[in-house]
Each structure stands twice: as C-alpha cells, then as structure tokens.
Amino acid sequence: MKGAEPPISGRPSRQIDIVFPPLYAIIDADLVKTSELSFAEMMAESGVALLQYRGKHSTSRELFEICAVLAREWPRLTGNAPAGELPQASRFIVNDRADIAALVGAGGVHVGQDDLGVEQARAIVGPHAWVGVSTHNLDQVAAADKNSADYIAFGPIFPTTTKERPDPVVGLDLLAQVRRRTRKPLVAIGGITLDRAEDVYRAGADSLAVTRDLMAAPDPAARARAFLQTAARVCQSMRGGAAS
C-alpha cells in the first residue's frame, strides 16, 4: 500500500514519513469479549500497527481510564517509541474525543462529520498526533484533502452493523474515484471482511478499518494476520504489474 506523497500546493503541510499501516484494527466497547488490553495484545502479536478504541456508549471516565491503559501499553506491545517521538510505525488512536486523546497521550484522534472539525481537533491534540476524518461523499473528501487531516477514511464501502445510523453505502467504484482525488493515506471503512479485503485494496485503499470481522473471529490474532497477508500479497502483485 502506498504512503502519503508530498502535499498538493495550497494544502496545509501534513506529511507522513512512513508507509501507512495496511490494517487499522478497531476495538468497539460494545463488542469486547475479553479485556481491551488482551485484545490489543493479540493485535500487536499478529503485527497490527494501528489500533483505535471506540466507546460510543462509554462515560467520559470509562473512556479515559481504558484509553489511558491502551495509550501507555500499545507502544510497549508494538515495540515503538512514545507517540511524540516521530517517525514511528504504530499508533493508538482515540475515536471522536480529542480531549481524551490529548489527556492520555494517544498517537491521534479520529473524528467524524458530526464531531469537532479537523483543525479544532488538531488544536487540542497538537502537531505530532494524527488527526483522521471519516468521509462519505466526494465533497467531504475534497474538504479533508485541503485541511490538515493526516489520513482520510471513506465509506461505508459495504453495509455495516457496527454503526447505529450508518451512512449510505458508497461501494468500490466510488472508493476508486476517491483514490484518484487525493494523495493522502486512504482508509476504507464499513462492512469490510477478510473475503472482501483484496477487492478493497485493489480499489485503492491504503488501509482497511476492521471492527467486527476481527472482534467476532474465533481467533482474532489469526484473522489479523490473514488480513496482513492479503495486503502483502496485493501490494506485491500490484508492484509486479506496474513493473511489467
């Protein structure tokens, strides 16, 4: 999968100097079967570098306490430096709450269209944290391409059951259009399963955000490894095709 290229003229200068992780694992508090830390350990052992925690129904205190543990332990589990020491290949991201992300020293925050805007979130988490944003149409993508978002999430690619009020399905064709409209890292979101992963990567996604297909798997670590193997296979295939 490709990483970010130099910023397009006129766009705030935000450049990621690493290859964007091909799997973006999301812990949803409503789906946790074991402890959040145990799940994080399984993800780290499988080679996952990017982890998000989402607690839509958690209290602020609950969210703070869980995220504080994950923000502290994730760098240790993945063998990386603390979030402020760049560049690094792994990050722990807090969903929605820039204030919690800043308080616990997370590697970033992910915001939706109804949350704080990207620049507002940036003002809270600072210049070294990542700010990602969910988008659901081409106008939102265009706005995210011009602001300081470090990556753009786009979807839902397929129908999803992890959101209470999901946006309309966008599909692979529109994902491919988005790929042509931005050079920022592109994360595909919504209803992504292992059997659909190859098609999503080939449509242009740098990374796949996956929740239920990991958390509901009998062996989440094995499932994560299978996603990463798919990403590596597709990347090798696409490079081979470009060279031929």
KOLLOFI-647018 format. One record per residue (C-alpha): x, y, z. Coordinates in steps of 0.001 Angstrom, whole numbers, padded with zeros to 6 digits, always signed. Layout:
XYZ...
% end
This chain:
+000000+000000+000000+001283+003460-000688+002073+006120+001871+001467+009829+001680+003225+011817-001029+004300+015464-000702+001319+017763-000104-000507+019311-003035+000120+023047-003350-002225+025102-001203-002917+022285+001274-001710+022535+004883+001637+020804+005107+000958+017446+006724+003199+014671+005504+003530+011175+006962+007044+009806+006553+006123+006148+006970+004227+003579+004979+000672+003740+006310-000260+000505+008139-002433-001713+005901-004734-002838+008718-006486-000425+011081-007876-002523+013924-010742-001019+015899-011813-002087+019365-015518-001400+019845-016502-001369+023517-019860-002925+022661-018193-005981+021083-015443-006691+023607-015452-010346+024714-012240-010208+026696-010403-007243+028188-009466-004399+025881-005801-004898+026768-005963-008623+025962-007400-007833+022547-004695-005197+021992-002075-007791+022876-003493-010180+020283-003403-007451+017646+000162-006475+018460+001325-010094+018386-000194-010506+014927+001691-007497+013549-001030-004825+013674+000464-001348+013984-002615+000882+014105-005242+000467+016832-008313+002570+017623-010617+002447+020606-014277+003348+020137-016646+003626+023084-019772+005324+021809-021744+004445+024944-018917+004767+027475-018873+007517+030076-016061+010043+029852-014415+008462+032903-014653+004964+031447-013252+006160+028147-010397+007975+029845-009423+005013+032009-009418+002483+029175-007646+004782+026739-005009+005668+029330-004101+001989+029622-004079+001397+025874-002089+004561+025137+000516+003509+027690+000736-000131+026672+000403-000007+022882+003905+001410+022245+005355-001274+024522+003353-004047+022878+004405-002995+019398+007979-002138+020316+007718+001501+019283+008704+004806+020816+006163+007053+022581+003746+008950+020342+005690+012233+020487+008827+010667+019009+008405+010645+015234+008533+008932+012833+007059+005678+014092+005108+002881+012539+002473+002270+015196-000174+004434+016849-003037+004198+019263-005968+006350+018142-008953+007536+020176-012281+007736+018375-014180+011059+018491-012666+012518+021663-009711+014811+021021-009709+015822+024694-009275+012225+025848-006606+011630+023207-004632+014616+024464-005053+013696+028130-003784+010139+027711-001034+010985+025219-002525+008933+022404-000997+008870+018950-004016+010591+017489-007756+011062+017245-010296+010077+014635-013242+012402+014079-016490+012058+012175-018539+014629+010325-020570+015440+013446-017586+015716+015804-015089+018531+016217-013609+019605+012912-010131+018528+011910-008499+021848+012759-010315+022055+016105-009150+018554+016956-005640+019456+015805-005594+022418+018191-006276+020026+021068-004007+017075+020249-001099+019091+018852+001079+018860+015758+002631+015445+016361-000601+013499+016806-002514+012194+013844-005972+013505+013087-008043+011285+010828-011504+012055+009496-014391+009963+008216-015888+010997+004878-018899+009682+003000-019040+011630-000267-016757+013411-002699-017365+016876-001247-016271+015702+002199-013203+014074+000677-012302+017326-001082-012545+019214+002201-010394+016625+004008-007808+016778+001240-007413+020523+001821-007246+020558+005613-004590+019138+007919-006065+015646+008225-003284+013068+008233-005457+010420+006621-008917+010177+005097-011349+007381+005925-014031+006749+003311-017144+004620+003465-019121+002680+004291-017827+000549+001451-020297-002201+002311-023322-002421+004625-022241-002274+008253-023831-003229+011548-021341-001543+013876-022899+001897+013428-026344+002751+014780-027118+005152+011921-024792+004221+009056-024355+006465+006054-025361+005197+002609-023083+002542+001148-020556+004056-001266-019112+000930-002892-015803+000105-004543-016272+002235-007670-016590+005418-005648-013629+004370-003497-011583+004134-006692-012687+007662-007626-011604+008927-004220-008199+007314-004693-007695+009451-007795-008677+012630-005944-006283+012516-003001-002697+011556-002278-003310+011338+001443-003460+007878+003015-006892+006418+002296-008596+004151+004826-011613+002134+003703-014332+001770+006345-017603-000089+006684-018535-003758+006452-015055-004948+005493-014390-008647+005915-011475-010851+005007-013154-012220+001899-013689-008667+000629-010266-007338+001595-008420-007956-001666-011035-006116-003725-010900-003127-001378-007113-002894-001513-007195-003147-005301-009748-000325-005466-007129+001955-003938-007319+001711-000152-004031+002032+001702-005576+000562+004823-008715-001267+005938-010529-000287+009122-011912-003502+010581-014000-003991+013705-016484-006850+013775-014588-009216+011469-011678-009119+013916-013542-008962+017206-016055-011695+016350-013436-014066+014937-012734-017265+016908-009041-016331+016733-008688-012547+016287-004898-012724+016030-005056-015263+013209-007694-013159+011484-005494-010077+011702-002550-011998+010275-004714-013130+007377-005624-009510+006595-001961-008508+006680-001019-011425+004427-003693-010336+001957-002352-006792+001999+001196-008004+001362+000071-010268-001479-001917-007495-003176+000899-004995-002751+003400-007411-004308+001008-008165-007147+000376-004509-007909+004073-003683-007841+004750-006580-010171+002064-005378-012545+003454-001855-012558+006936-003128-013353+005838-005354-016243
% end
